[in-house]
Amino acid sequence: MVLARGEATGHAHVIVGPDTVLLADRDDVDRLFVKIITRARVVHEEHGTITIPAGSYRIVRQREYLPGAYRYVAD
């Protein structure tokens, strides 16, 4: 399941696991959640794999401040 795609490189942050559920709000694309029953991993081509323990998580895209505004960080 793709959590985020890199705008600059096209690489994706992908979460994989045997019992992982991705939940999204159809009315608000910034509200993304994942429920992990046992364990999962976040995989990306340009950095190491991150192991995620069981739990419920909200996925938040990193933002950076520009004078007068915020923008999502480009990967």
N, CA, C, O and CB atoms as a CASP TS submission, in Angstrom:
PFRMAT TS
TARGET T0000
AUTHOR 0000-0000-0000
METHOD Language model
MODEL 1
PARENT N/A
ATOM      1  N   MET     1       0.847  -1.164   0.000  1.00  0.00           N
ATOM      2  CA  MET     1       0.000   0.000   0.000  1.00  0.00           C
ATOM      3  C   MET     1       0.898   1.234   0.000  1.00  0.00           C
ATOM      4  O   MET     1       1.785   1.362   0.844  1.00  0.00           O
ATOM      5  CB  MET     1      -0.967  -0.006   1.218  1.00  0.00           C
ATOM      6  N   VAL     2       0.669   2.123  -0.930  1.00  0.00           N
ATOM      7  CA  VAL     2       1.485   3.326  -1.061  1.00  0.00           C
ATOM      8  C   VAL     2       0.998   4.390  -0.084  1.00  0.00           C
ATOM      9  O   VAL     2      -0.172   4.772  -0.093  1.00  0.00           O
ATOM     10  CB  VAL     2       1.444   3.861  -2.511  1.00  0.00           C
ATOM     11  N   LEU     3       1.919   4.864   0.764  1.00  0.00           N
ATOM     12  CA  LEU     3       1.598   5.944   1.699  1.00  0.00           C
ATOM     13  C   LEU     3       1.822   7.298   1.052  1.00  0.00           C
ATOM     14  O   LEU     3       1.032   8.223   1.243  1.00  0.00           O
ATOM     15  CB  LEU     3       2.438   5.825   2.974  1.00  0.00           C
ATOM     16  N   ALA     4       2.905   7.418   0.283  1.00  0.00           N
ATOM     17  CA  ALA     4       3.220   8.678  -0.398  1.00  0.00           C
ATOM     18  C   ALA     4       4.167   8.396  -1.550  1.00  0.00           C
ATOM     19  O   ALA     4       5.045   7.538  -1.457  1.00  0.00           O
ATOM     20  CB  ALA     4       3.844   9.711   0.587  1.00  0.00           C
ATOM     21  N   ARG     5       3.977   9.129  -2.635  1.00  0.00           N
ATOM     22  CA  ARG     5       4.871   9.047  -3.789  1.00  0.00           C
ATOM     23  C   ARG     5       5.761  10.271  -3.825  1.00  0.00           C
ATOM     24  O   ARG     5       5.314  11.388  -3.563  1.00  0.00           O
ATOM     25  CB  ARG     5       4.072   8.918  -5.106  1.00  0.00           C
ATOM     26  N   GLY     6       7.022  10.055  -4.149  1.00  0.00           N
ATOM     27  CA  GLY     6       7.954  11.168  -4.251  1.00  0.00           C
ATOM     28  C   GLY     6       7.710  11.961  -5.522  1.00  0.00           C
ATOM     29  O   GLY     6       7.669  11.398  -6.616  1.00  0.00           O
ATOM     30  N   GLU     7       7.549  13.275  -5.373  1.00  0.00           N
ATOM     31  CA  GLU     7       7.308  14.124  -6.529  1.00  0.00           C
ATOM     32  C   GLU     7       8.562  14.275  -7.377  1.00  0.00           C
ATOM     33  O   GLU     7       8.484  14.336  -8.604  1.00  0.00           O
ATOM     34  CB  GLU     7       6.811  15.488  -6.086  1.00  0.00           C
ATOM     35  N   ALA     8       9.715  14.334  -6.726  1.00  0.00           N
ATOM     36  CA  ALA     8      10.967  14.578  -7.443  1.00  0.00           C
ATOM     37  C   ALA     8      11.542  13.301  -8.056  1.00  0.00           C
ATOM     38  O   ALA     8      12.028  13.322  -9.186  1.00  0.00           O
ATOM     39  CB  ALA     8      11.987  15.200  -6.506  1.00  0.00           C
ATOM     40  N   THR     9      11.491  12.180  -7.311  1.00  0.00           N
ATOM     41  CA  THR     9      12.141  10.958  -7.766  1.00  0.00           C
ATOM     42  C   THR     9      11.175   9.909  -8.299  1.00  0.00           C
ATOM     43  O   THR     9      11.575   9.022  -9.052  1.00  0.00           O
ATOM     44  CB  THR     9      12.931  10.372  -6.651  1.00  0.00           C
ATOM     45  N   GLY    10       9.915  10.005  -7.916  1.00  0.00           N
ATOM     46  CA  GLY    10       8.946   8.992  -8.312  1.00  0.00           C
ATOM     47  C   GLY    10       8.960   7.769  -7.408  1.00  0.00           C
ATOM     48  O   GLY    10       8.112   6.889  -7.551  1.00  0.00           O
ATOM     49  N   HIS    11       9.915   7.696  -6.473  1.00  0.00           N
ATOM     50  CA  HIS    11       9.945   6.591  -5.523  1.00  0.00           C
ATOM     51  C   HIS    11       8.785   6.719  -4.547  1.00  0.00           C
ATOM     52  O   HIS    11       8.273   7.814  -4.315  1.00  0.00           O
ATOM     53  CB  HIS    11      11.288   6.552  -4.766  1.00  0.00           C
ATOM     54  N   ALA    12       8.379   5.601  -3.985  1.00  0.00           N
ATOM     55  CA  ALA    12       7.221   5.613  -3.097  1.00  0.00           C
ATOM     56  C   ALA    12       7.571   5.076  -1.721  1.00  0.00           C
ATOM     57  O   ALA    12       8.423   4.198  -1.585  1.00  0.00           O
ATOM     58  CB  ALA    12       6.087   4.800  -3.698  1.00  0.00           C
ATOM     59  N   HIS    13       6.904   5.610  -0.695  1.00  0.00           N
ATOM     60  CA  HIS    13       6.934   5.036   0.646  1.00  0.00           C
ATOM     61  C   HIS    13       5.778   4.041   0.683  1.00  0.00           C
ATOM     62  O   HIS    13       4.617   4.420   0.532  1.00  0.00           O
ATOM     63  CB  HIS    13       6.810   6.151   1.792  1.00  0.00           C
ATOM     64  N   VAL    14       6.107   2.768   0.884  1.00  0.00           N
ATOM     65  CA  VAL    14       5.123   1.698   0.827  1.00  0.00           C
ATOM     66  C   VAL    14       5.101   0.977   2.166  1.00  0.00           C
ATOM     67  O   VAL    14       6.155   0.692   2.734  1.00  0.00           O
ATOM     68  CB  VAL    14       5.435   0.712  -0.330  1.00  0.00           C
ATOM     69  N   ILE    15       3.908   0.680   2.674  1.00  0.00           N
ATOM     70  CA  ILE    15       3.793  -0.099   3.907  1.00  0.00           C
ATOM     71  C   ILE    15       3.357  -1.506   3.529  1.00  0.00           C
ATOM     72  O   ILE    15       2.406  -1.704   2.773  1.00  0.00           O
ATOM     73  CB  ILE    15       2.780   0.559   4.916  1.00  0.00           C
ATOM     74  N   VAL    16       4.086  -2.484   4.081  1.00  0.00           N
ATOM     75  CA  VAL    16       3.787  -3.883   3.784  1.00  0.00           C
ATOM     76  C   VAL    16       3.686  -4.652   5.095  1.00  0.00           C
ATOM     77  O   VAL    16       4.417  -4.376   6.046  1.00  0.00           O
ATOM     78  CB  VAL    16       4.873  -4.508   2.856  1.00  0.00           C
ATOM     79  N   GLY    17       2.780  -5.613   5.135  1.00  0.00           N
ATOM     80  CA  GLY    17       2.604  -6.443   6.319  1.00  0.00           C
ATOM     81  C   GLY    17       1.473  -7.422   6.085  1.00  0.00           C
ATOM     82  O   GLY    17       0.613  -7.190   5.236  1.00  0.00           O
ATOM     83  N   PRO    18       1.467  -8.526   6.839  1.00  0.00           N
ATOM     84  CA  PRO    18       0.459  -9.557   6.610  1.00  0.00           C
ATOM     85  C   PRO    18      -0.954  -9.140   7.009  1.00  0.00           C
ATOM     86  O   PRO    18      -1.927  -9.682   6.486  1.00  0.00           O
ATOM     87  CB  PRO    18       0.834 -10.791   7.357  1.00  0.00           C
ATOM     88  N   ASP    19      -1.075  -8.199   7.915  1.00  0.00           N
ATOM     89  CA  ASP    19      -2.402  -7.809   8.408  1.00  0.00           C
ATOM     90  C   ASP    19      -2.448  -6.310   8.659  1.00  0.00           C
ATOM     91  O   ASP    19      -2.691  -5.851   9.775  1.00  0.00           O
ATOM     92  CB  ASP    19      -2.758  -8.578   9.701  1.00  0.00           C
ATOM     93  N   THR    20      -2.210  -5.570   7.598  1.00  0.00           N
ATOM     94  CA  THR    20      -2.179  -4.115   7.648  1.00  0.00           C
ATOM     95  C   THR    20      -3.370  -3.566   6.872  1.00  0.00           C
ATOM     96  O   THR    20      -3.626  -3.980   5.741  1.00  0.00           O
ATOM     97  CB  THR    20      -0.843  -3.565   7.075  1.00  0.00           C
ATOM     98  N   VAL    21      -4.095  -2.636   7.481  1.00  0.00           N
ATOM     99  CA  VAL    21      -5.269  -2.048   6.840  1.00  0.00           C
ATOM    100  C   VAL    21      -5.045  -0.549   6.709  1.00  0.00           C
ATOM    101  O   VAL    21      -4.741   0.130   7.689  1.00  0.00           O
ATOM    102  CB  VAL    21      -6.572  -2.351   7.651  1.00  0.00           C
ATOM    103  N   LEU    22      -5.196  -0.043   5.498  1.00  0.00           N
ATOM    104  CA  LEU    22      -5.065   1.384   5.222  1.00  0.00           C
ATOM    105  C   LEU    22      -6.463   1.988   5.143  1.00  0.00           C
ATOM    106  O   LEU    22      -7.314   1.502   4.399  1.00  0.00           O
ATOM    107  CB  LEU    22      -4.267   1.637   3.901  1.00  0.00           C
ATOM    108  N   LEU    23      -6.696   3.054   5.917  1.00  0.00           N
ATOM    109  CA  LEU    23      -8.005   3.700   5.961  1.00  0.00           C
ATOM    110  C   LEU    23      -7.860   5.144   5.517  1.00  0.00           C
ATOM    111  O   LEU    23      -6.996   5.866   6.014  1.00  0.00           O
ATOM    112  CB  LEU    23      -8.622   3.621   7.383  1.00  0.00           C
ATOM    113  N   ALA    24      -8.700   5.567   4.584  1.00  0.00           N
ATOM    114  CA  ALA    24      -8.635   6.935   4.073  1.00  0.00           C
ATOM    115  C   ALA    24     -10.005   7.580   4.151  1.00  0.00           C
ATOM    116  O   ALA    24     -11.033   6.914   4.024  1.00  0.00           O
ATOM    117  CB  ALA    24      -8.110   6.958   2.624  1.00  0.00           C
ATOM    118  N   ASP    25     -10.000   8.883   4.360  1.00  0.00           N
ATOM    119  CA  ASP    25     -11.233   9.670   4.378  1.00  0.00           C
ATOM    120  C   ASP    25     -11.473  10.178   2.955  1.00  0.00           C
ATOM    121  O   ASP    25     -10.667  10.942   2.425  1.00  0.00           O
ATOM    122  CB  ASP    25     -11.145  10.866   5.413  1.00  0.00           C
ATOM    123  N   ARG    26     -12.556   9.764   2.349  1.00  0.00           N
ATOM    124  CA  ARG    26     -12.843  10.170   0.958  1.00  0.00           C
ATOM    125  C   ARG    26     -13.001  11.679   0.801  1.00  0.00           C
ATOM    126  O   ARG    26     -12.744  12.224  -0.273  1.00  0.00           O
ATOM    127  CB  ARG    26     -14.106   9.483   0.467  1.00  0.00           C
ATOM    128  N   ASP    27     -13.425  12.353   1.871  1.00  0.00           N
ATOM    129  CA  ASP    27     -13.660  13.791   1.797  1.00  0.00           C
ATOM    130  C   ASP    27     -12.435  14.623   2.148  1.00  0.00           C
ATOM    131  O   ASP    27     -12.435  15.838   1.950  1.00  0.00           O
ATOM    132  CB  ASP    27     -14.785  14.162   2.706  1.00  0.00           C
ATOM    133  N   ASP    28     -11.392  13.982   2.667  1.00  0.00           N
ATOM    134  CA  ASP    28     -10.190  14.718   3.079  1.00  0.00           C
ATOM    135  C   ASP    28      -8.975  13.819   2.861  1.00  0.00           C
ATOM    136  O   ASP    28      -8.688  12.952   3.686  1.00  0.00           O
ATOM    137  CB  ASP    28     -10.287  15.178   4.582  1.00  0.00           C
ATOM    138  N   VAL    29      -8.265  14.024   1.758  1.00  0.00           N
ATOM    139  CA  VAL    29      -7.137  13.159   1.402  1.00  0.00           C
ATOM    140  C   VAL    29      -5.977  13.263   2.383  1.00  0.00           C
ATOM    141  O   VAL    29      -5.091  12.409   2.369  1.00  0.00           O
ATOM    142  CB  VAL    29      -6.650  13.497   0.018  1.00  0.00           C
ATOM    143  N   ASP    30      -5.958  14.281   3.230  1.00  0.00           N
ATOM    144  CA  ASP    30      -4.904  14.419   4.225  1.00  0.00           C
ATOM    145  C   ASP    30      -5.171  13.584   5.479  1.00  0.00           C
ATOM    146  O   ASP    30      -4.311  13.495   6.355  1.00  0.00           O
ATOM    147  CB  ASP    30      -4.746  15.874   4.604  1.00  0.00           C
ATOM    148  N   ARG    31      -6.344  12.979   5.571  1.00  0.00           N
ATOM    149  CA  ARG    31      -6.669  12.121   6.727  1.00  0.00           C
ATOM    150  C   ARG    31      -6.490  10.670   6.297  1.00  0.00           C
ATOM    151  O   ARG    31      -7.379  10.058   5.704  1.00  0.00           O
ATOM    152  CB  ARG    31      -8.143  12.379   7.253  1.00  0.00           C
ATOM    153  N   LEU    32      -5.307  10.141   6.616  1.00  0.00           N
ATOM    154  CA  LEU    32      -4.948   8.783   6.238  1.00  0.00           C
ATOM    155  C   LEU    32      -4.500   8.042   7.500  1.00  0.00           C
ATOM    156  O   LEU    32      -3.691   8.555   8.273  1.00  0.00           O
ATOM    157  CB  LEU    32      -3.825   8.775   5.141  1.00  0.00           C
ATOM    158  N   PHE    33      -5.025   6.845   7.699  1.00  0.00           N
ATOM    159  CA  PHE    33      -4.721   6.058   8.890  1.00  0.00           C
ATOM    160  C   PHE    33      -4.310   4.650   8.484  1.00  0.00           C
ATOM    161  O   PHE    33      -4.677   4.171   7.411  1.00  0.00           O
ATOM    162  CB  PHE    33      -5.933   6.016   9.848  1.00  0.00           C
ATOM    163  N   VAL    34      -3.542   3.991   9.353  1.00  0.00           N
ATOM    164  CA  VAL    34      -3.189   2.594   9.127  1.00  0.00           C
ATOM    165  C   VAL    34      -3.356   1.844  10.441  1.00  0.00           C
ATOM    166  O   VAL    34      -2.972   2.328  11.505  1.00  0.00           O
ATOM    167  CB  VAL    34      -1.731   2.455   8.579  1.00  0.00           C
ATOM    168  N   LYS    35      -3.939   0.647  10.343  1.00  0.00           N
ATOM    169  CA  LYS    35      -4.075  -0.225  11.501  1.00  0.00           C
ATOM    170  C   LYS    35      -3.222  -1.457  11.238  1.00  0.00           C
ATOM    171  O   LYS    35      -3.370  -2.126  10.216  1.00  0.00           O
ATOM    172  CB  LYS    35      -5.579  -0.609  11.768  1.00  0.00           C
ATOM    173  N   ILE    36      -2.321  -1.745  12.185  1.00  0.00           N
ATOM    174  CA  ILE    36      -1.405  -2.874  12.059  1.00  0.00           C
ATOM    175  C   ILE    36      -1.719  -3.836  13.199  1.00  0.00           C
ATOM    176  O   ILE    36      -1.666  -3.461  14.370  1.00  0.00           O
ATOM    177  CB  ILE    36       0.106  -2.409  12.091  1.00  0.00           C
ATOM    178  N   ILE    37      -2.044  -5.071  12.850  1.00  0.00           N
ATOM    179  CA  ILE    37      -2.427  -6.056  13.852  1.00  0.00           C
ATOM    180  C   ILE    37      -1.191  -6.677  14.517  1.00  0.00           C
ATOM    181  O   ILE    37      -1.155  -6.779  15.743  1.00  0.00           O
ATOM    182  CB  ILE    37      -3.295  -7.150  13.214  1.00  0.00           C
ATOM    183  N   THR    38      -0.196  -7.089  13.758  1.00  0.00           N
ATOM    184  CA  THR    38       1.005  -7.699  14.342  1.00  0.00           C
ATOM    185  C   THR    38       2.252  -6.848  14.116  1.00  0.00           C
ATOM    186  O   THR    38       2.896  -6.423  15.075  1.00  0.00           O
ATOM    187  CB  THR    38       1.221  -9.087  13.756  1.00  0.00           C
ATOM    188  N   ARG    39       2.592  -6.601  12.861  1.00  0.00           N
ATOM    189  CA  ARG    39       3.764  -5.779  12.522  1.00  0.00           C
ATOM    190  C   ARG    39       3.701  -5.418  11.045  1.00  0.00           C
ATOM    191  O   ARG    39       2.973  -6.037  10.268  1.00  0.00           O
ATOM    192  CB  ARG    39       5.100  -6.529  12.850  1.00  0.00           C
ATOM    193  N   ALA    40       4.471  -4.411  10.675  1.00  0.00           N
ATOM    194  CA  ALA    40       4.554  -4.003   9.271  1.00  0.00           C
ATOM    195  C   ALA    40       5.914  -3.358   9.042  1.00  0.00           C
ATOM    196  O   ALA    40       6.682  -3.140   9.980  1.00  0.00           O
ATOM    197  CB  ALA    40       3.391  -3.017   8.890  1.00  0.00           C
ATOM    198  N   ARG    41       6.195  -3.060   7.788  1.00  0.00           N
ATOM    199  CA  ARG    41       7.436  -2.375   7.438  1.00  0.00           C
ATOM    200  C   ARG    41       7.119  -1.263   6.446  1.00  0.00           C
ATOM    201  O   ARG    41       6.262  -1.418   5.576  1.00  0.00           O
ATOM    202  CB  ARG    41       8.482  -3.369   6.844  1.00  0.00           C
ATOM    203  N   VAL    42       7.823  -0.137   6.590  1.00  0.00           N
ATOM    204  CA  VAL    42       7.750   0.933   5.599  1.00  0.00           C
ATOM    205  C   VAL    42       9.010   0.803   4.755  1.00  0.00           C
ATOM    206  O   VAL    42      10.124   0.817   5.280  1.00  0.00           O
ATOM    207  CB  VAL    42       7.627   2.375   6.271  1.00  0.00           C
ATOM    208  N   VAL    43       8.825   0.676   3.444  1.00  0.00           N
ATOM    209  CA  VAL    43       9.911   0.434   2.510  1.00  0.00           C
ATOM    210  C   VAL    43      10.018   1.609   1.544  1.00  0.00           C
ATOM    211  O   VAL    43       9.009   2.145   1.086  1.00  0.00           O
ATOM    212  CB  VAL    43       9.695  -0.893   1.742  1.00  0.00           C
ATOM    213  N   HIS    44      11.260   2.003   1.241  1.00  0.00           N
ATOM    214  CA  HIS    44      11.534   3.071   0.283  1.00  0.00           C
ATOM    215  C   HIS    44      12.851   2.742  -0.407  1.00  0.00           C
ATOM    216  O   HIS    44      13.776   2.240   0.232  1.00  0.00           O
ATOM    217  CB  HIS    44      11.590   4.480   0.983  1.00  0.00           C
ATOM    218  N   GLU    45      12.946   3.019  -1.696  1.00  0.00           N
ATOM    219  CA  GLU    45      14.127   2.650  -2.477  1.00  0.00           C
ATOM    220  C   GLU    45      15.399   3.378  -2.049  1.00  0.00           C
ATOM    221  O   GLU    45      16.500   2.879  -2.282  1.00  0.00           O
ATOM    222  CB  GLU    45      13.870   2.920  -3.928  1.00  0.00           C
ATOM    223  N   GLU    46      15.267   4.541  -1.431  1.00  0.00           N
ATOM    224  CA  GLU    46      16.442   5.361  -1.149  1.00  0.00           C
ATOM    225  C   GLU    46      16.914   5.342   0.308  1.00  0.00           C
ATOM    226  O   GLU    46      17.920   5.973   0.630  1.00  0.00           O
ATOM    227  CB  GLU    46      16.156   6.757  -1.538  1.00  0.00           C
ATOM    228  N   HIS    47      16.210   4.635   1.189  1.00  0.00           N
ATOM    229  CA  HIS    47      16.684   4.543   2.569  1.00  0.00           C
ATOM    230  C   HIS    47      16.250   3.220   3.172  1.00  0.00           C
ATOM    231  O   HIS    47      15.494   2.466   2.560  1.00  0.00           O
ATOM    232  CB  HIS    47      16.156   5.721   3.415  1.00  0.00           C
ATOM    233  N   GLY    48      16.729   2.944   4.368  1.00  0.00           N
ATOM    234  CA  GLY    48      16.474   1.666   5.014  1.00  0.00           C
ATOM    235  C   GLY    48      15.021   1.437   5.364  1.00  0.00           C
ATOM    236  O   GLY    48      14.235   2.376   5.489  1.00  0.00           O
ATOM    237  N   THR    49      14.678   0.170   5.519  1.00  0.00           N
ATOM    238  CA  THR    49      13.333  -0.241   5.912  1.00  0.00           C
ATOM    239  C   THR    49      13.091   0.100   7.378  1.00  0.00           C
ATOM    240  O   THR    49      13.986  -0.037   8.211  1.00  0.00           O
ATOM    241  CB  THR    49      13.130  -1.752   5.669  1.00  0.00           C
ATOM    242  N   ILE    50      11.870   0.548   7.686  1.00  0.00           N
ATOM    243  CA  ILE    50      11.486   0.897   9.048  1.00  0.00           C
ATOM    244  C   ILE    50      10.438  -0.111   9.510  1.00  0.00           C
ATOM    245  O   ILE    50       9.411  -0.280   8.852  1.00  0.00           O
ATOM    246  CB  ILE    50      10.939   2.369   9.133  1.00  0.00           C
ATOM    247  N   THR    51      10.688  -0.786  10.636  1.00  0.00           N
ATOM    248  CA  THR    51       9.734  -1.740  11.197  1.00  0.00           C
ATOM    249  C   THR    51       8.763  -0.996  12.111  1.00  0.00           C
ATOM    250  O   THR    51       9.173  -0.202  12.958  1.00  0.00           O
ATOM    251  CB  THR    51      10.467  -2.875  11.974  1.00  0.00           C
ATOM    252  N   ILE    52       7.472  -1.267  11.926  1.00  0.00           N
ATOM    253  CA  ILE    52       6.419  -0.607  12.689  1.00  0.00           C
ATOM    254  C   ILE    52       5.701  -1.653  13.545  1.00  0.00           C
ATOM    255  O   ILE    52       5.225  -2.655  13.011  1.00  0.00           O
ATOM    256  CB  ILE    52       5.415   0.128  11.742  1.00  0.00           C
ATOM    257  N   PRO    53       5.614  -1.441  14.863  1.00  0.00           N
ATOM    258  CA  PRO    53       4.906  -2.401  15.721  1.00  0.00           C
ATOM    259  C   PRO    53       3.388  -2.282  15.578  1.00  0.00           C
ATOM    260  O   PRO    53       2.876  -1.334  14.982  1.00  0.00           O
ATOM    261  CB  PRO    53       5.305  -2.193  17.186  1.00  0.00           C
ATOM    262  N   ALA    54       2.690  -3.257  16.134  1.00  0.00           N
ATOM    263  CA  ALA    54       1.226  -3.260  16.103  1.00  0.00           C
ATOM    264  C   ALA    54       0.676  -1.970  16.707  1.00  0.00           C
ATOM    265  O   ALA    54       1.239  -1.411  17.649  1.00  0.00           O
ATOM    266  CB  ALA    54       0.670  -4.484  16.860  1.00  0.00           C
ATOM    267  N   GLY    55      -0.435  -1.516  16.140  1.00  0.00           N
ATOM    268  CA  GLY    55      -1.083  -0.314  16.651  1.00  0.00           C
ATOM    269  C   GLY    55      -1.876   0.376  15.570  1.00  0.00           C
ATOM    270  O   GLY    55      -1.928  -0.083  14.429  1.00  0.00           O
ATOM    271  N   SER    56      -2.489   1.474  15.933  1.00  0.00           N
ATOM    272  CA  SER    56      -3.235   2.319  14.995  1.00  0.00           C
ATOM    273  C   SER    56      -2.486   3.638  14.872  1.00  0.00           C
ATOM    274  O   SER    56      -2.103   4.237  15.876  1.00  0.00           O
ATOM    275  CB  SER    56      -4.724   2.548  15.472  1.00  0.00           C
ATOM    276  N   TYR    57      -2.279   4.088  13.638  1.00  0.00           N
ATOM    277  CA  TYR    57      -1.465   5.270  13.377  1.00  0.00           C
ATOM    278  C   TYR    57      -2.155   6.205  12.387  1.00  0.00           C
ATOM    279  O   TYR    57      -2.893   5.768  11.505  1.00  0.00           O
ATOM    280  CB  TYR    57      -0.090   4.861  12.845  1.00  0.00           C
ATOM    281  N   ARG    58      -1.901   7.485  12.553  1.00  0.00           N
ATOM    282  CA  ARG    58      -2.313   8.468  11.552  1.00  0.00           C
ATOM    283  C   ARG    58      -1.080   8.786  10.712  1.00  0.00           C
ATOM    284  O   ARG    58      -0.007   9.054  11.254  1.00  0.00           O
ATOM    285  CB  ARG    58      -2.917   9.776  12.220  1.00  0.00           C
ATOM    286  N   ILE    59      -1.230   8.756   9.415  1.00  0.00           N
ATOM    287  CA  ILE    59      -0.134   9.065   8.498  1.00  0.00           C
ATOM    288  C   ILE    59      -0.165  10.566   8.242  1.00  0.00           C
ATOM    289  O   ILE    59      -1.178  11.108   7.800  1.00  0.00           O
ATOM    290  CB  ILE    59      -0.250   8.249   7.152  1.00  0.00           C
ATOM    291  N   VAL    60       0.945  11.227   8.521  1.00  0.00           N
ATOM    292  CA  VAL    60       1.037  12.674   8.345  1.00  0.00           C
ATOM    293  C   VAL    60       2.193  12.973   7.401  1.00  0.00           C
ATOM    294  O   VAL    60       3.330  12.580   7.662  1.00  0.00           O
ATOM    295  CB  VAL    60       1.229  13.402   9.715  1.00  0.00           C
ATOM    296  N   ARG    61       1.905  13.662   6.313  1.00  0.00           N
ATOM    297  CA  ARG    61       2.969  14.062   5.392  1.00  0.00           C
ATOM    298  C   ARG    61       3.700  15.262   5.963  1.00  0.00           C
ATOM    299  O   ARG    61       3.081  16.212   6.442  1.00  0.00           O
ATOM    300  CB  ARG    61       2.400  14.386   3.989  1.00  0.00           C
ATOM    301  N   GLN    62       5.033  15.210   5.907  1.00  0.00           N
ATOM    302  CA  GLN    62       5.850  16.285   6.427  1.00  0.00           C
ATOM    303  C   GLN    62       5.654  17.540   5.576  1.00  0.00           C
ATOM    304  O   GLN    62       5.586  17.469   4.348  1.00  0.00           O
ATOM    305  CB  GLN    62       7.333  15.872   6.464  1.00  0.00           C
ATOM    306  N   ARG    63       5.565  18.693   6.253  1.00  0.00           N
ATOM    307  CA  ARG    63       5.420  19.969   5.566  1.00  0.00           C
ATOM    308  C   ARG    63       6.579  20.874   5.960  1.00  0.00           C
ATOM    309  O   ARG    63       7.217  20.683   6.995  1.00  0.00           O
ATOM    310  CB  ARG    63       4.056  20.635   5.900  1.00  0.00           C
ATOM    311  N   GLU    64       6.834  21.859   5.113  1.00  0.00           N
ATOM    312  CA  GLU    64       7.851  22.859   5.433  1.00  0.00           C
ATOM    313  C   GLU    64       7.237  24.241   5.287  1.00  0.00           C
ATOM    314  O   GLU    64       6.314  24.449   4.499  1.00  0.00           O
ATOM    315  CB  GLU    64       9.104  22.706   4.516  1.00  0.00           C
ATOM    316  N   TYR    65       7.762  25.176   6.056  1.00  0.00           N
ATOM    317  CA  TYR    65       7.230  26.522   6.058  1.00  0.00           C
ATOM    318  C   TYR    65       7.922  27.360   4.990  1.00  0.00           C
ATOM    319  O   TYR    65       9.146  27.344   4.863  1.00  0.00           O
ATOM    320  CB  TYR    65       7.392  27.164   7.438  1.00  0.00           C
ATOM    321  N   LEU    66       7.133  28.074   4.244  1.00  0.00           N
ATOM    322  CA  LEU    66       7.607  29.106   3.328  1.00  0.00           C
ATOM    323  C   LEU    66       6.964  30.398   3.817  1.00  0.00           C
ATOM    324  O   LEU    66       5.856  30.354   4.351  1.00  0.00           O
ATOM    325  CB  LEU    66       7.239  28.786   1.801  1.00  0.00           C
ATOM    326  N   PRO    67       7.603  31.519   3.658  1.00  0.00           N
ATOM    327  CA  PRO    67       6.985  32.761   4.144  1.00  0.00           C
ATOM    328  C   PRO    67       5.520  32.884   3.692  1.00  0.00           C
ATOM    329  O   PRO    67       5.224  32.980   2.501  1.00  0.00           O
ATOM    330  CB  PRO    67       7.789  33.978   3.648  1.00  0.00           C
ATOM    331  N   GLY    68       4.629  32.877   4.669  1.00  0.00           N
ATOM    332  CA  GLY    68       3.207  33.039   4.392  1.00  0.00           C
ATOM    333  C   GLY    68       2.461  31.770   4.043  1.00  0.00           C
ATOM    334  O   GLY    68       1.250  31.822   3.824  1.00  0.00           O
ATOM    335  N   ALA    69       3.144  30.613   3.982  1.00  0.00           N
ATOM    336  CA  ALA    69       2.455  29.386   3.572  1.00  0.00           C
ATOM    337  C   ALA    69       3.242  28.154   4.010  1.00  0.00           C
ATOM    338  O   ALA    69       4.388  28.247   4.451  1.00  0.00           O
ATOM    339  CB  ALA    69       2.246  29.367   2.044  1.00  0.00           C
ATOM    340  N   TYR    70       2.591  26.992   3.875  1.00  0.00           N
ATOM    341  CA  TYR    70       3.230  25.702   4.083  1.00  0.00           C
ATOM    342  C   TYR    70       3.145  24.938   2.779  1.00  0.00           C
ATOM    343  O   TYR    70       2.251  25.174   1.966  1.00  0.00           O
ATOM    344  CB  TYR    70       2.566  24.906   5.255  1.00  0.00           C
ATOM    345  N   ARG    71       4.091  24.007   2.581  1.00  0.00           N
ATOM    346  CA  ARG    71       3.983  23.100   1.427  1.00  0.00           C
ATOM    347  C   ARG    71       4.494  21.737   1.864  1.00  0.00           C
ATOM    348  O   ARG    71       5.294  21.621   2.792  1.00  0.00           O
ATOM    349  CB  ARG    71       4.793  23.638   0.179  1.00  0.00           C
ATOM    350  N   TYR    72       4.010  20.703   1.171  1.00  0.00           N
ATOM    351  CA  TYR    72       4.480  19.373   1.475  1.00  0.00           C
ATOM    352  C   TYR    72       5.921  19.216   1.033  1.00  0.00           C
ATOM    353  O   TYR    72       6.327  19.750   0.001  1.00  0.00           O
ATOM    354  CB  TYR    72       3.598  18.327   0.814  1.00  0.00           C
ATOM    355  N   VAL    73       6.689  18.479   1.820  1.00  0.00           N
ATOM    356  CA  VAL    73       8.106  18.243   1.489  1.00  0.00           C
ATOM    357  C   VAL    73       8.170  17.339   0.276  1.00  0.00           C
ATOM    358  O   VAL    73       7.496  16.309   0.236  1.00  0.00           O
ATOM    359  CB  VAL    73       8.884  17.609   2.694  1.00  0.00           C
ATOM    360  N   ALA    74       8.968  17.705  -0.711  1.00  0.00           N
ATOM    361  CA  ALA    74       9.147  16.889  -1.917  1.00  0.00           C
ATOM    362  C   ALA    74      10.215  15.850  -1.647  1.00  0.00           C
ATOM    363  O   ALA    74      11.250  16.150  -1.050  1.00  0.00           O
ATOM    364  CB  ALA    74       9.530  17.767  -3.146  1.00  0.00           C
ATOM    365  N   ASP    75       9.967  14.643  -2.082  1.00  0.00           N
ATOM    366  CA  ASP    75      10.897  13.538  -1.885  1.00  0.00           C
ATOM    367  C   ASP    75      11.724  13.334  -3.136  1.00  0.00           C
ATOM    368  O   ASP    75      12.574  12.445  -3.176  1.00  0.00           O
ATOM    369  CB  ASP    75      10.149  12.248  -1.519  1.00  0.00           C
TER
END
